[in-house]
Amino acid sequence: MGLSTHVLDTMHGSPAAGMAVALYTTQGDAATLVRRFVLDADGRSPEGPLYADGELKAGTYRLVFDVAAYFEAKGVALPKPAFLDRVTLDFGVASPQQHYHVPLLVSPWSYSTYRGS
């Protein structure tokens, strides 16, 4: 049923509009870029699902969220180097007929993720 993501900025209590994200397929240590995008006002991909119904395949994937650049653009003074620069989430898709939603809750100092619905 596809793949989607959603990012919430827990420091400001809002969607992470403007955060850059990259999606990769992975095989072992090798990663192949699928696409890059910038989150919309709701903290989601502006083009909808990252993979639509029927396009998602069983395998391993990686989402990379450009956290430090996002918070710097929001005017947050970060130490150099930032505690979190990019957040990388590696995850597996075992049942591509199901929907995989990968949300990220993030601040400059912490993050949390889970398999959403």
VEXKELO-756322 format. One line per 10 residues: number of its first residue (from 1); their letters; for each residue x, y, z of N, C-alpha, C. Coordinates in nm, 3 decimals, always signed. Example, Ala and Ser with C-alpha at 12.3 -4.5 7.8 and 13.67 -1.06 7.14 Angstrom:
<rs>
1 = AS = +1.319,-0.569,+0.780,+1.230,-0.450,+0.780,+1.320,-0.330,+0.780 | +1.285,-0.225,+0.708,+1.367,-0.106,+0.714,+1.290,+0.003,+0.787
</rs>
This chain:
<rs>
1 = MGLSTHVLDT = +0.081,-0.121,+0.000,+0.000,+0.000,+0.000,+0.084,+0.126,+0.000 | +0.216,+0.114,+0.001,+0.299,+0.232,-0.014,+0.383,+0.266,+0.106 | +0.455,+0.377,+0.092,+0.547,+0.426,+0.195,+0.527,+0.576,+0.209 | +0.522,+0.623,+0.332,+0.510,+0.767,+0.358,+0.592,+0.804,+0.480 | +0.617,+0.933,+0.497,+0.686,+0.984,+0.615,+0.621,+1.115,+0.656 | +0.645,+1.154,+0.779,+0.591,+1.278,+0.836,+0.687,+1.320,+0.945 | +0.728,+1.448,+0.947,+0.824,+1.494,+1.047,+0.762,+1.605,+1.130 | +0.770,+1.588,+1.261,+0.723,+1.690,+1.354,+0.841,+1.746,+1.432 | +0.849,+1.877,+1.437,+0.951,+1.952,+1.510,+0.901,+1.966,+1.653 | +0.957,+1.887,+1.745,+0.909,+1.890,+1.884,+0.961,+2.011,+1.961
11 = MHGSPAAGMA = +1.062,+2.079,+1.911,+1.111,+2.201,+1.976,+1.010,+2.315,+1.958 | +0.955,+2.325,+1.839,+0.863,+2.434,+1.808,+0.717,+2.392,+1.810 | +0.692,+2.261,+1.824,+0.555,+2.213,+1.827,+0.483,+2.229,+1.695 | +0.554,+2.199,+1.586,+0.494,+2.219,+1.453,+0.551,+2.117,+1.354 | +0.487,+2.104,+1.237,+0.546,+2.021,+1.131,+0.680,+2.080,+1.089 | +0.771,+1.996,+1.044,+0.906,+2.039,+1.005,+0.909,+2.084,+0.858 | +0.828,+2.184,+0.827,+0.822,+2.238,+0.690,+0.959,+2.288,+0.647 | +1.001,+2.249,+0.529,+1.128,+2.295,+0.475,+1.245,+2.202,+0.501 | +1.226,+2.095,+0.578,+1.337,+2.002,+0.602,+1.365,+1.920,+0.476 | +1.492,+1.906,+0.443,+1.533,+1.824,+0.329,+1.542,+1.678,+0.373
21 = VALYTTQGDA = +1.497,+1.589,+0.284,+1.495,+1.445,+0.312,+1.542,+1.372,+0.187 | +1.611,+1.261,+0.207,+1.652,+1.175,+0.096,+1.606,+1.032,+0.126 | +1.558,+0.964,+0.024,+1.515,+0.825,+0.032,+1.609,+0.739,-0.051 | +1.655,+0.629,+0.007,+1.745,+0.536,-0.059,+1.690,+0.394,-0.049 | +1.723,+0.310,-0.145,+1.712,+0.166,-0.126,+1.850,+0.121,-0.080 | +1.856,+0.015,-0.001,+1.985,-0.033,+0.048,+1.999,-0.182,+0.023 | +2.123,-0.221,+0.010,+2.157,-0.362,+0.000,+2.293,-0.376,+0.066 | +2.294,-0.429,+0.188,+2.418,-0.432,+0.265,+2.460,-0.290,+0.296 | +2.586,-0.258,+0.268,+2.637,-0.122,+0.292,+2.612,-0.027,+0.175 | +2.563,-0.080,+0.064,+2.539,+0.003,-0.056,+2.402,+0.069,-0.048
31 = ATLVRRFVLD = +2.397,+0.196,-0.084,+2.271,+0.271,-0.086,+2.255,+0.337,-0.222 | +2.134,+0.331,-0.276,+2.103,+0.391,-0.405,+1.995,+0.497,-0.384 | +2.026,+0.619,-0.422,+1.931,+0.728,-0.407,+1.808,+0.704,-0.493 | +1.691,+0.716,-0.432,+1.564,+0.707,-0.504,+1.515,+0.846,-0.536 | +1.516,+0.934,-0.435,+1.473,+1.073,-0.457,+1.506,+1.159,-0.337 | +1.514,+1.288,-0.363,+1.529,+1.391,-0.259,+1.406,+1.479,-0.266 | +1.365,+1.532,-0.151,+1.251,+1.621,-0.148,+1.260,+1.709,-0.025 | +1.180,+1.814,-0.024,+1.172,+1.907,+0.088,+1.029,+1.898,+0.142 | +1.018,+1.885,+0.273,+0.887,+1.868,+0.336,+0.799,+1.990,+0.318 | +0.671,+1.966,+0.296,+0.574,+2.074,+0.278,+0.529,+2.132,+0.412
41 = ADGRSPEGPL = +0.432,+2.220,+0.411,+0.386,+2.290,+0.531,+0.331,+2.194,+0.638 | +0.291,+2.075,+0.597,+0.240,+1.975,+0.691,+0.349,+1.878,+0.736 | +0.474,+1.900,+0.693,+0.585,+1.812,+0.730,+0.586,+1.681,+0.654 | +0.526,+1.680,+0.534,+0.516,+1.559,+0.452,+0.576,+1.584,+0.313 | +0.596,+1.477,+0.240,+0.643,+1.490,+0.102,+0.537,+1.564,+0.021 | +0.576,+1.667,-0.053,+0.478,+1.744,-0.130,+0.414,+1.664,-0.244 | +0.477,+1.554,-0.283,+0.424,+1.473,-0.394,+0.345,+1.353,-0.344 | +0.312,+1.350,-0.216,+0.236,+1.240,-0.161,+0.325,+1.124,-0.119 | +0.273,+1.002,-0.127,+0.351,+0.885,-0.083,+0.484,+0.875,-0.155 | +0.585,+0.824,-0.084,+0.717,+0.804,-0.143,+0.715,+0.689,-0.241
51 = YADGELKAGT = +0.634,+0.590,-0.213,+0.600,+0.483,-0.306,+0.449,+0.469,-0.300 | +0.385,+0.467,-0.414,+0.240,+0.452,-0.420,+0.202,+0.305,-0.409 | +0.072,+0.280,-0.400,+0.020,+0.144,-0.394,+0.080,+0.060,-0.508 | +0.131,-0.056,-0.473,+0.185,-0.148,-0.573,+0.328,-0.122,-0.614 | +0.386,-0.008,-0.578,+0.524,+0.024,-0.617,+0.627,-0.021,-0.514 | +0.587,-0.027,-0.387,+0.680,-0.064,-0.280,+0.714,-0.212,-0.291 | +0.842,-0.243,-0.277,+0.891,-0.381,-0.285,+0.949,-0.422,-0.149 | +0.947,-0.552,-0.122,+1.013,-0.603,-0.002,+1.162,-0.570,-0.012 | +1.222,-0.531,+0.098,+1.364,-0.497,+0.097,+1.397,-0.400,+0.207 | +1.514,-0.340,+0.196,+1.560,-0.246,+0.297,+1.573,-0.107,+0.236
61 = YRLVFDVAAY = +1.546,-0.009,+0.320,+1.539,+0.131,+0.278,+1.607,+0.220,+0.381 | +1.635,+0.343,+0.340,+1.696,+0.442,+0.430,+1.632,+0.578,+0.402 | +1.592,+0.644,+0.508,+1.551,+0.785,+0.502,+1.655,+0.867,+0.576 | +1.701,+0.976,+0.514,+1.800,+1.064,+0.575,+1.737,+1.203,+0.586 | +1.726,+1.252,+0.709,+1.663,+1.381,+0.739,+1.772,+1.482,+0.775 | +1.775,+1.597,+0.708,+1.878,+1.699,+0.729,+1.836,+1.790,+0.845 | +1.855,+1.739,+0.965,+1.804,+1.801,+1.087,+1.876,+1.932,+1.121 | +2.009,+1.932,+1.122,+2.083,+2.053,+1.161,+2.053,+2.170,+1.069 | +2.055,+2.146,+0.939,+2.026,+2.255,+0.844,+1.886,+2.311,+0.866 | +1.790,+2.222,+0.895,+1.653,+2.266,+0.921,+1.648,+2.359,+1.043
71 = FEAKGVALPK = +1.708,+2.317,+1.155,+1.701,+2.399,+1.276,+1.781,+2.528,+1.261 | +1.894,+2.523,+1.191,+1.970,+2.646,+1.165,+1.887,+2.744,+1.083 | +1.814,+2.696,+0.984,+1.729,+2.781,+0.902,+1.615,+2.842,+0.984 | +1.577,+2.774,+1.093,+1.473,+2.826,+1.183,+1.530,+2.926,+1.284 | +1.661,+2.951,+1.279,+1.724,+3.046,+1.368,+1.771,+2.989,+1.500 | +1.774,+2.857,+1.510,+1.821,+2.792,+1.634,+1.974,+2.793,+1.634 | +2.032,+2.845,+1.742,+2.178,+2.847,+1.756,+2.224,+2.708,+1.798 | +2.293,+2.640,+1.708,+2.341,+2.505,+1.736,+2.491,+2.508,+1.761 | +2.540,+2.419,+1.846,+2.685,+2.410,+1.866,+2.751,+2.357,+1.739 | +2.879,+2.380,+1.726,+2.956,+2.330,+1.612,+3.054,+2.226,+1.663
81 = PAFLDRVTLD = +3.045,+2.103,+1.624,+2.942,+2.048,+1.537,+2.810,+2.031,+1.612 | +2.702,+2.027,+1.536,+2.569,+2.007,+1.594,+2.561,+1.867,+1.654 | +2.484,+1.853,+1.761,+2.466,+1.721,+1.823,+2.404,+1.625,+1.722 | +2.297,+1.667,+1.654,+2.238,+1.588,+1.547,+2.256,+1.665,+1.417 | +2.326,+1.606,+1.322,+2.342,+1.668,+1.191,+2.234,+1.612,+1.099 | +2.249,+1.488,+1.063,+2.147,+1.419,+0.984,+2.100,+1.298,+1.064 | +1.972,+1.273,+1.060,+1.916,+1.153,+1.122,+1.892,+1.053,+1.010 | +1.953,+0.936,+1.025,+1.942,+0.829,+0.927,+1.861,+0.716,+0.986 | +1.755,+0.678,+0.917,+1.671,+0.568,+0.961,+1.678,+0.457,+0.857 | +1.732,+0.342,+0.897,+1.734,+0.224,+0.813,+1.620,+0.134,+0.858
91 = FGVASPQQHY = +1.540,+0.087,+0.764,+1.425,+0.004,+0.800,+1.398,-0.096,+0.690 | +1.326,-0.201,+0.727,+1.294,-0.307,+0.633,+1.146,-0.313,+0.604 | +1.115,-0.352,+0.483,+0.977,-0.373,+0.440,+0.963,-0.523,+0.411 | +0.888,-0.591,+0.496,+0.868,-0.735,+0.481,+0.738,-0.766,+0.406 | +0.639,-0.679,+0.421,+0.506,-0.702,+0.362,+0.465,-0.581,+0.279 | +0.512,-0.571,+0.155,+0.486,-0.451,+0.074,+0.339,-0.428,+0.041 | +0.253,-0.525,+0.064,+0.111,-0.505,+0.043,+0.050,-0.422,+0.156 | +0.123,-0.404,+0.265,+0.079,-0.319,+0.375,+0.137,-0.178,+0.356 | +0.078,-0.081,+0.426,+0.132,+0.055,+0.423,+0.240,+0.070,+0.529 | +0.351,+0.130,+0.492,+0.459,+0.160,+0.586,+0.467,+0.312,+0.600
101 = HVPLLVSPWS = +0.441,+0.360,+0.721,+0.451,+0.503,+0.752,+0.565,+0.518,+0.851 | +0.662,+0.604,+0.819,+0.781,+0.622,+0.901,+0.787,+0.766,+0.950 | +0.723,+0.796,+1.064,+0.727,+0.932,+1.117,+0.855,+0.958,+1.197 | +0.891,+1.085,+1.205,+1.006,+1.126,+1.285,+0.962,+1.242,+1.372 | +0.988,+1.231,+1.501,+0.969,+1.340,+1.597,+1.109,+1.385,+1.632 | +1.140,+1.515,+1.614,+1.279,+1.557,+1.625,+1.294,+1.694,+1.689 | +1.403,+1.709,+1.764,+1.449,+1.837,+1.816,+1.599,+1.842,+1.786 | +1.669,+1.950,+1.819,+1.813,+1.952,+1.793,+1.892,+1.850,+1.876 | +1.828,+1.792,+1.980,+1.900,+1.705,+2.072,+1.843,+1.564,+2.085 | +1.732,+1.537,+2.018,+1.672,+1.404,+2.031,+1.581,+1.374,+1.913
111 = YSTYRGS = +1.554,+1.245,+1.895,+1.456,+1.205,+1.794,+1.395,+1.072,+1.835 | +1.278,+1.047,+1.776,+1.205,+0.923,+1.798,+1.134,+0.887,+1.670 | +1.122,+0.758,+1.645,+1.051,+0.711,+1.529,+0.978,+0.583,+1.564 | +0.889,+0.542,+1.478,+0.812,+0.420,+1.498,+0.747,+0.386,+1.365 | +0.690,+0.268,+1.357,+0.613,+0.235,+1.237,+0.470,+0.281,+1.261 | +0.431,+0.382,+1.188,+0.297,+0.439,+1.203,+0.197,+0.371,+1.112 | +0.079,+0.428,+1.109,-0.027,+0.370,+1.027,-0.068,+0.465,+0.916
</rs>
